[in-house]
Amino acid sequence: MTRSLSLLRGRGSHDSGKVGMVELFFDLVFVFAVTQLSHSLLANLTALGAVHVGLLLVAVWWVWIFTSWVTNWLDPERIPIRIGLFVLMVAGLLLSVSIPHAFTDRGLLFAGAFVFMQVARSAFAMWVVRVESPSLARNFQRILIWMLLSGVFWIAGGVLEGNQRLACWALALAIELVSPSLFFWVPGLGASTLDDWNVEGNHMAERCGLFVIIALGESLLVTGATFAQLSWSIAGLAAFVVAVLGSIAMWWIYFDSGAERAHERIAHASDPGRHARLAYTYIHVLMIAGVIVSAVADELVLMHPGHATNGAVITIMAGPFLFLLGCALFKWVMSDRPLPPFSHLGGMGLLLMLLPAALAQVFSALILGALTTLILIIVAGWEAVSLSRGPLPNV
């Protein structure tokens, strides 16, 4: 089939890994989804609420990253692929709308939208590549079977209520999360191989970096919107500055060196699919979770700078910890380091040392937020100074 008729993304050219404008348009749906997740956590700041939002976050990430895998193979500049993405956008908006009430009266809407996106995308991709790449079509066939299996439990959970819904959805999500590690093995069809996962590394790295930007941007939007509604005060201004500095520090830790180094590694790897699966598909969700939780923490500090409940304390501490954990694992697996970066391990250690005093409410919310932001700045500075001295095994 000639290139002019092919629906597959080109390989090997200078711009073959370029992210298309329609992909960026598609991402706008997930800006809304991230906002819905942070608002949902803020409205239900309990252990059960955190479990609910955590499950929904992973589900949202999963449907987005699977779409990124598909557009890594299919050319989004082709009209049929664009139309497919637009259809997914509509379903994604329904998914996002249902997030705040996914565990109450809109569970079936969330489950239905999610299953539709996973199943329809896989079936469409299988149909598109059936002639040009039979091996890739078999790969999508395996994926489709796994999505249909998990879909049974998503829909069942949408019909059920309470803990039964949570159990069904947890099982459904577990099925989806484990499937790539099993290479989507299906009786009679076998398993996918690393050759089947020959992704364009530049595209995958850029897509995931853009989602980090989405999460950080949502954090800044929450900070700005909350600050704009507050009465003017020194404490409010200080909380605003702390929140913005925290977002800047997170950007620096991810993008200053780690993202670019990982980008180069996956772009020149002999098995980019392995890196894309572990570093970008699995580990990145930890960083996204960290940014979203930090956005909630920033809003709590802005609204109540002088006092922090135990729930607020855990939120303020958990956001930076999750982000540093994700960055540490990401930089570790995307390098030849024997251990995760010492700067990141040190930052997590400082957060853990701070936790007992924080839970004892020694600090106000503002002071605690300032201390966690300071730790992020220390990590960013430590890593930058260490790297400026030359390549080191761990920094």
C-alpha positions in Angstrom: 0.0 0.0 0.0 1.4 3.4 -0.9 2.3 5.9 1.7 -0.4 8.3 0.4 -3.1 5.8 1.3 -1.5 4.4 4.5 -3.1 5.2 7.8 0.0 4.2 9.7 2.4 6.8 11.1 5.7 7.0 9.2 8.9 5.8 10.8 12.4 7.0 10.5 11.9 10.5 9.2 12.8 13.7 11.1 9.3 14.5 12.1 7.8 11.0 12.3 7.4 11.3 16.1 5.8 14.7 16.0 2.7 15.1 18.1 -0.2 16.2 15.9 -2.5 19.2 16.6 -5.5 16.8 16.8 -3.7 15.0 19.6 -3.3 18.2 21.5 -6.9 19.0 20.9 -7.8 15.5 22.3 -5.8 16.3 25.4 -8.1 19.2 26.3 -10.6 16.7 27.4 -8.2 15.4 30.0 -7.5 18.9 31.3 -11.1 18.8 32.3 -10.7 15.3 33.7 -7.7 16.3 35.9 -9.7 19.2 37.2 -12.6 16.9 38.0 -10.3 14.5 39.9 -8.7 17.3 42.0 -12.2 18.7 42.9 -13.5 15.3 43.8 -10.6 14.6 46.2 -11.0 18.1 47.8 -14.7 17.4 48.3 -14.1 14.0 49.9 -10.8 14.2 51.8 -11.1 10.8 53.5 -9.3 7.5 53.2 -12.2 6.1 51.2 -12.4 9.2 49.1 -8.7 8.9 48.3 -9.2 5.3 47.2 -12.1 6.3 45.0 -10.1 9.2 43.4 -7.0 7.0 43.1 -8.9 4.4 41.1 -10.5 7.0 38.9 -7.2 8.7 38.3 -5.5 5.4 37.2 -8.5 4.7 34.9 -8.3 8.2 33.3 -4.6 7.8 32.8 -5.0 4.3 31.4 -7.5 5.4 28.7 -5.3 8.3 27.8 -2.0 6.4 27.6 -3.6 3.6 25.6 -4.8 6.2 23.1 -1.3 7.6 22.9 0.0 4.1 22.1 -2.5 3.8 19.3 -1.6 7.2 17.8 2.0 6.1 18.0 1.1 3.6 15.3 -1.7 5.4 13.5 -1.3 8.7 11.7 -3.5 11.3 13.4 -3.2 13.5 10.3 -5.3 11.1 8.3 -9.0 11.9 8.2 -10.3 8.5 9.5 -7.9 8.6 12.5 -8.9 12.2 13.3 -12.6 11.2 13.2 -11.8 8.3 15.5 -10.1 10.7 18.0 -13.1 13.0 17.8 -15.4 10.2 18.7 -13.2 9.3 21.7 -13.2 13.0 22.7 -17.0 12.9 23.1 -16.8 9.7 25.1 -14.0 11.2 27.2 -16.1 14.3 28.0 -18.9 12.0 29.2 -16.3 10.1 31.3 -15.0 13.4 32.8 -18.4 14.7 33.5 -19.3 11.6 35.5 -16.1 11.6 37.7 -17.5 13.5 40.7 -20.4 11.2 41.0 -18.9 8.0 39.6 -19.4 6.2 43.0 -22.9 7.5 43.5 -25.5 8.0 40.7 -23.3 8.2 37.6 -21.4 5.0 37.9 -22.9 3.4 34.8 -22.1 6.5 32.7 -18.4 6.4 33.8 -18.1 2.7 33.2 -20.0 2.8 29.9 -17.8 5.7 28.6 -14.6 4.0 29.7 -15.5 0.6 28.2 -16.6 2.3 25.0 -13.3 4.1 24.7 -11.2 1.0 25.4 -13.1 -1.4 23.2 -14.0 0.9 20.3 -10.4 2.2 20.0 -8.9 -1.3 20.0 -11.5 -2.6 17.5 -11.0 0.4 15.2 -7.2 0.1 15.3 -7.4 -3.6 14.5 -9.6 -2.9 11.5 -7.4 -0.1 10.3 -4.1 -2.1 10.3 -5.6 -5.5 9.2 -4.1 -5.2 5.6 -0.9 -3.2 6.2 0.3 -5.0 9.3 -1.3 -8.4 10.1 1.0 -8.8 13.1 -0.1 -5.5 14.6 -3.7 -6.4 13.9 -3.3 -9.6 15.9 -1.8 -7.5 18.7 -4.9 -5.3 18.7 -7.0 -8.4 18.6 -5.4 -9.6 21.8 -5.8 -6.2 23.4 -9.5 -6.1 22.4 -10.1 -9.4 24.1 -8.5 -8.2 27.3 -10.6 -5.0 27.1 -13.8 -7.0 26.7 -12.9 -9.1 29.7 -12.3 -6.1 31.9 -15.3 -4.4 30.5 -17.6 -7.0 32.0 -16.5 -6.0 35.5 -16.6 -2.2 34.7 -20.2 -2.5 33.6 -21.1 -4.8 36.5 -19.6 -2.3 38.9 -21.6 0.5 37.3 -24.8 -1.4 38.0 -23.9 -2.3 41.5 -23.4 0.1 44.4 -21.1 0.9 47.3 -18.3 -1.5 48.1 -19.5 -3.9 45.4 -18.9 -1.3 42.8 -15.5 -0.5 44.2 -14.5 -4.2 44.2 -15.7 -4.8 40.6 -13.9 -1.7 39.3 -10.7 -2.6 41.2 -10.8 -6.0 39.6 -11.5 -4.5 36.2 -8.6 -2.1 36.5 -6.3 -4.8 37.8 -7.1 -6.9 34.7 -6.2 -3.9 32.5 -3.0 -3.0 34.4 -1.6 -6.6 34.4 -2.4 -7.2 30.7 0.7 -5.4 29.2 3.0 -7.3 31.6 1.6 -10.5 30.3 2.0 -9.3 26.7 -1.7 -9.6 26.3 -1.5 -13.4 26.2 -4.7 -15.0 24.9 -5.3 -18.7 24.5 -5.1 -19.7 20.9 -3.6 -16.3 19.9 -0.4 -16.4 22.1 1.3 -13.3 23.4 2.6 -10.2 21.8 6.3 -9.8 21.3 8.7 -6.8 21.8 8.7 -6.5 18.0 5.0 -5.9 18.1 5.7 -2.9 20.4 8.0 -1.2 18.1 6.9 2.3 19.1 8.2 5.7 18.0 10.1 6.7 21.1 10.1 10.5 20.4 6.4 10.5 20.2 5.8 8.5 23.4 8.2 10.7 25.4 6.6 13.9 24.1 3.1 12.7 24.7 3.8 11.8 28.4 5.7 15.0 28.9 2.7 16.9 27.7 0.4 15.2 30.2 2.7 16.3 33.0 2.3 19.8 31.6 -1.5 19.3 31.7 -1.4 18.3 35.4 1.0 21.2 36.3 -1.2 23.6 34.4 -4.3 22.5 36.2 -2.4 23.0 39.5 -1.6 26.6 38.5 -5.3 27.1 37.4 -6.5 25.9 40.8 -4.0 28.1 42.6 -4.9 31.2 40.6 -8.7 30.7 40.8 -8.6 30.1 44.5 -6.4 33.1 45.2 -8.6 35.3 43.1 -11.6 34.5 45.3 -9.8 35.2 48.6 -9.8 38.4 50.6 -6.4 40.1 50.4 -4.0 39.0 53.2 -0.3 38.4 53.9 -1.0 34.8 54.6 -3.0 34.3 51.4 -0.2 36.0 49.4 2.4 33.8 51.0 0.3 30.6 50.3 0.0 31.7 46.7 3.7 32.2 46.3 4.4 28.8 48.0 2.0 27.0 45.7 3.5 28.6 42.5 7.0 27.9 43.6 6.0 24.3 44.3 4.7 23.9 40.7 7.9 25.5 39.3 10.0 23.1 41.4 8.1 20.1 40.1 8.5 21.3 36.5 12.2 21.7 37.1 12.7 18.3 38.6 10.9 16.5 35.7 11.9 18.7 32.7 15.4 20.2 33.5 17.3 17.0 32.7 15.4 13.8 33.4 12.8 14.1 30.6 15.3 15.0 28.0 17.7 12.2 28.9 14.9 9.7 28.9 13.7 11.1 25.6 17.1 10.5 24.1 17.3 7.0 25.6 14.0 5.8 24.3 14.5 7.4 20.9 17.7 5.4 20.3 16.8 2.2 22.1 16.8 -1.1 20.3 13.6 -2.1 22.2 11.7 1.2 22.8 8.5 -0.8 23.6 10.0 -2.1 26.8 10.9 1.5 28.0 7.5 2.8 26.8 5.7 0.1 28.8 7.5 0.5 32.1 8.7 4.1 32.3 5.9 5.8 30.4 2.9 3.6 30.8 3.2 2.5 34.4 5.6 4.9 36.3 4.3 8.2 35.0 1.0 7.9 36.7 2.8 8.3 40.1 4.0 11.7 39.0 0.6 12.7 37.7 -0.9 11.6 41.0 1.7 13.7 42.9 0.8 16.8 40.9 -2.9 16.4 41.4 -2.6 15.8 45.1 -0.3 18.8 45.4 -2.9 20.9 43.6 -5.5 19.9 46.2 -3.0 20.6 49.0 -2.3 24.1 47.5 -6.0 24.9 47.6 -6.3 23.7 51.2 -3.3 25.9 52.2 -4.8 28.9 50.4 -8.2 28.5 52.1 -6.9 27.6 55.6 -3.3 28.8 55.9 -3.4 28.9 59.7 -4.6 25.4 60.5 -4.2 21.9 59.0 -6.4 18.9 59.8 -4.8 15.4 59.6 -6.4 14.9 56.2 -4.8 18.2 55.0 -1.4 17.2 56.5 -1.4 13.9 54.7 -2.4 15.6 51.4 0.3 18.3 51.7 2.9 15.6 52.4 1.7 13.0 49.9 1.7 15.1 46.8 5.5 15.9 46.8 6.3 12.4 48.0 4.4 10.7 45.1 5.9 13.1 42.6 9.5 12.4 43.8 8.8 8.7 44.0 7.6 8.7 40.4 10.5 10.8 39.2 13.1 8.7 41.0 11.8 5.5 39.5 11.5 7.1 36.0 15.0 8.4 36.0 16.3 5.1 37.4 14.8 2.8 34.8 15.7 5.2 32.0 19.4 5.3 32.9 22.2 3.0 33.8 22.1 4.1 37.5 22.6 1.4 40.0 20.1 3.2 42.3 17.5 5.9 42.0 18.9 9.5 42.2 20.2 10.3 45.6 18.7 13.8 45.4 15.2 12.3 45.0 15.8 9.6 47.7 17.1 12.4 50.0 14.0 14.5 49.3 11.6 11.6 50.1 13.7 11.0 53.3 13.2 14.6 54.4 9.5 14.3 53.8 9.3 11.2 55.9 11.3 12.8 58.7 8.9 15.8 58.6 5.8 13.6 58.8 5.6 12.9 62.6 5.8 16.6 63.5 3.3 17.4 60.8 0.8 14.9 62.1 1.3 16.3 65.6 0.2 19.6 64.1 3.4 21.4 65.1 3.1 23.4 61.9 0.4 25.5 60.3 -0.8 24.5 56.9 1.2 27.4 55.4 4.4 26.5 57.2 4.0 22.9 56.2 3.4 23.8 52.6 6.4 26.0 52.6 8.6 23.3 54.0 7.5 20.7 51.4 8.1 23.3 48.7 11.5 24.0 50.1 12.3 20.2 50.0 11.3 20.2 46.3 13.5 23.2 45.6 16.4 21.4 47.4 16.0 18.3 45.3 15.9 20.4 42.1 19.0 22.3 43.1 20.9 19.2 44.4 20.3 17.4 41.1 21.2 20.5 38.9 24.4 21.2 40.8 25.5 17.5 40.7 24.8 17.2 37.0 26.7 20.4 36.3 29.8 18.7 37.7 29.7 16.0 35.1 27.8 12.7 34.5 27.5 10.8 37.8 26.0 7.4 38.4 23.6 8.8 41.1 22.8 12.4 41.9 
